[in-house]
Amino acid sequence: MQKVIVYTARPCGYCSAAKSLLSQLDIAFEELDLTGDATARQALIGQTGQRTVPQIFVGEVHVGGFTELRALHSAGKLIPLVQS
C-alpha cells in the first residue's frame, strides 16, 4: 500500500473535496497543512512546479490537484496506484 500525502492550506474548497474523495474511497492519507508556512510552500513549489493546493502524492508519484485525483479515480487508476 502506497502512502498518500495531501498538501493543503486554509481555506481551500478543492482541498476539502480531495480529502472527501479519499475518505469516501477508504484511502488513508496524511494531510500536511501549509497555511502560514511560506518555507514549506516554496519547497512544494520547487518540487512540483505548482503554486496551488491541494497537491497530492501517492508514494513517489505526484498526482497533481483535486481535478487530476478525480480524473485518475474516474479512469479506474487511483485504487491500483494506491495498492501498488
Backbone as a ProteinNet text record, in pm:
[ID]
protein_1_A
[PRIMARY]
MQKVIVYTARPCGYCSAAKSLLSQLDIAFEELDLTGDATARQALIGQTGQRTVPQIFVGEVHVGGFTELRALHSAGKLIPLVQS
[TERTIARY]
84.7	0	89.1	63.6	141	90.7	181.2	144.6	89	-21.2	-83.7	-65	-11.9	8.4	-67.4	-143.9	-220.5	-170.7	-109	-66.1	-184.2	-218.3	-335.8	-300.4	-398.3	-393.1	-538	-557.3	-692	-710.6	-826.4	-938.2	-913.4	-967.9	-944.3	-1052.5	-1146.4	-1255	-1206.3	-1106.3	-1053.8	-980.2	-917.4	-851.3	-956.2	-1066	-1174.8	-1232.1	-1247.9	-1302.2	-1208.4	-1078.8	-981	-983.5	-984	-986.9	-1116.5	-1226.3	-1356	-1355.5	-1303.8	-1298.1	-1212.9	-1096.7	-1009.6	-1078.5	-1145.7	-1216.8	-1329.8	-1404.8	-1514.5	-1462.6	-1340.5	-1280.2	-1204	-1211.4	-1138.6	-988.6	-935.2	-791.2	-735	-649.4	-586.6	-487.7	-480.4	-387.8	-334.8	-220.5	-161.1	-181.4	-234.4	-254.3	-142.8	-79.4	21.7	-30.4	-71.8	-130.9	-19.4	-12.9	92.3	49.9	-67	-116.1	-13.4	29.9	123.1	266.7	299.3	436	495.7	548.1	599.8	717.3	800.4	915.8	871.2	776.5	725.5	651.8	581.3	508.8	607.1	716.4	818.9	884.2	906.5	965.4	872	741.6	644.5	641.7	646.6	650.4	775.1	887.4	1011.2	1002.4	930.7	917.7	818.7	708.3	600.4	587.8	640	620.1	481.6	402.4	264.9	253.8	175.6	155.3	26.6	-59.3	-191.1	-192	-290.5	-317.8	-460.4	-492	-405.4	-304.3	-197.9	-104	-98.7	-118	-137.1	-30.1	26.3	127.2	78.1	99.1	75.7	212.1	269.8	408.1	494.3	575.7	662.9	596.2	475.3	405.8	329.5	360.5	286.6	161.9	46.6	-80.2	-123.3	-102.8	-148.5	-248.6	-349.3	-450.2	-576.6	-686	-811.8	-861.6	-853.7	-903.9	-833.6	-703.2	-626.3	-657.5	-677.7	-714.6	-847.9	-945.1	-1077.4	-1069.8	-991.1	-976.4	-910.4	-810.8	-743.5	-842.6	-927	-1028.7	-1130.8	-1176.7	-1276.2	-1223.9	-1093	-1031	-1002.6	-1033.9	-1010.8	-865.3	-786.1	-642	-596.4	-681.6	-640	-618	-716.8	-705.7	-585.9	-566.8	-448.5	-316.7	-312.3	-190.7	-163.7	-268	-253.1	-213.7	-266.9	-242.1	-110.2	-44.1	79.4	195.5
-118.3	0	124.5	213.1	336.3	440.5	520.1	629.3	743.5	802	913.8	1039	1143.7	1271.1	1378.6	1458.8	1568.6	1698.2	1783	1914.9	2009.1	2078.1	2164.3	2301.8	2390.5	2520.2	2559.1	2656.1	2701.1	2845.1	2883.2	2797.6	2742.4	2626.2	2562.8	2458.7	2494.4	2402.2	2278.5	2295.1	2179.5	2084.3	2139	2053.7	1968.3	2032.3	1959.3	1852.6	1885.1	1788.4	1669.4	1694.5	1585.7	1494.8	1554.3	1475	1395.3	1456.1	1387.5	1267	1284.8	1174.4	1060.3	1092.9	987.9	915.6	990.8	929.7	839.6	884.5	803.1	671.5	674.1	554.2	471.5	512.9	446	440.5	548.7	560.1	648.2	589.7	665.1	764	883	983.8	1066.8	1127.2	1220.6	1359.4	1449.4	1586.7	1673.2	1749.2	1845.3	1984.1	2057.1	2189.9	2293.8	2362.1	2460.8	2603.2	2619.4	2752	2824.4	2939.4	3021.3	2974.2	2870.5	2818.5	2845.4	2964.9	3007.1	2921.6	2876.8	2794.5	2660.5	2595.6	2466.8	2485.4	2596.2	2624.1	2639.5	2710.8	2728.8	2594.9	2511.4	2379.4	2295.6	2302.6	2227.8	2280.2	2412.3	2471.2	2424.4	2420.6	2371.8	2226.1	2146.8	2003.4	1974.9	2051	2019.4	2118.4	2238.3	2342.9	2405.4	2366.1	2413.4	2505.9	2612	2707.9	2683	2598.1	2577.2	2454.4	2451.5	2333.1	2291.5	2165.6	2062.1	2013.4	1956.8	1880.5	1742.8	1640.3	1505.6	1413.3	1335.6	1236.2	1098.9	1001	860.7	795.2	761.9	716	827.9	797.3	896.2	965.2	923.4	977	1103.6	1213.2	1337.6	1330	1314.4	1302.2	1437.7	1542.3	1676.4	1723.9	1798.2	1851.2	1767.8	1829.3	1756.5	1710.2	1795.9	1760.6	1636.5	1631.2	1514.9	1391.5	1409.9	1298.3	1239.3	1325.3	1280.6	1209.6	1264.2	1202.1	1064.8	1053.9	925.9	823.3	865.2	775.3	736.7	835.5	809.2	712.3	715.4	625.2	487.1	468.9	340.1	314.3	421.1	404.4	443.2	508.4	553.9	437.7	351.3	239.1	150.3	111.2	31.3	102.1	234.4	309.3	304.5	324.6	321.7	182.2	80	-58.1	-115	-43.2	-96.9	-95.7
0	0	0	-95.1	-106.1	-5.8	46.3	135.1	51.1	95.9	26.5	113	51	120.1	44.7	119.4	61.8	126	44.6	90.1	75.3	182.5	184.8	241.2	238.2	305.4	334.5	420.6	455.1	409.5	363.7	321.9	182	155.7	25.5	-1.8	-87.1	-122.3	-194.6	-282	-354.3	-259.9	-156.6	-56.1	15	54.1	120.2	28.9	-99	-194.8	-211.3	-218.4	-232.9	-110.7	7.5	130.6	139.8	97.9	99.9	5.8	-115.3	-210.5	-156.3	-103.1	-47.9	68.1	153.4	266.5	218.3	117.1	62.6	5.7	-45.9	-105	-1.5	125.5	234.9	208.1	151.4	128.6	238.6	321	429.2	369.2	429.1	379.4	495.3	470.2	565.1	508.4	588.4	545.1	601.1	514.2	556.1	522.2	626	610.1	601.6	489.1	465.2	499.7	559.2	594.5	681.4	634	711.2	709	634.5	629.6	491.2	473.8	343.7	297.8	390.2	354	296.8	363.5	315	182.6	167.8	43.5	-72.9	-49.6	-152.8	-188	-89.7	-114.2	-201.6	-174.6	-254.6	-398.3	-414.9	-549	-622.8	-552.3	-612.9	-654.7	-577.8	-605.2	-717.4	-721.5	-815.4	-931.2	-912.3	-1011.6	-1003.8	-905.2	-889.6	-769.5	-784.4	-676.1	-598.4	-651.6	-591.1	-500.5	-412.5	-331.1	-361.1	-343.3	-288.9	-392.6	-341.4	-422.4	-357.4	-437.7	-385	-439.6	-349.2	-384.1	-341.9	-427.6	-394.1	-405.7	-289.7	-290.1	-346	-444.8	-508.2	-627.5	-661	-778.6	-741.6	-811.2	-793.3	-880.5	-816.9	-887.8	-943.1	-866.8	-903.4	-800.2	-846.4	-757.1	-757.3	-709.9	-700	-836.2	-936	-1069	-1122.6	-1105.8	-1151.6	-1068.4	-937.4	-849.9	-893.6	-917.8	-960.9	-1096.3	-1188.8	-1321.3	-1309.8	-1222.6	-1200.8	-1147.8	-1053.9	-999.3	-1105.9	-1182.8	-1287.6	-1392.6	-1415.4	-1513	-1453.7	-1324.6	-1260.2	-1225.2	-1216.6	-1193.5	-1053.1	-975.4	-842.2	-746.6	-733.7	-639.2	-673.6	-800	-832.4	-799.1	-818.7	-786	-636.2	-557.4	-411.1	-364.4	-427.6	-383.8	-437.2	-528.7	-588	-491.8
[MASK]
++++++++++++++++++++++++++++++++++++++++++++++++++++++++++++++++++++++++++++++++++++

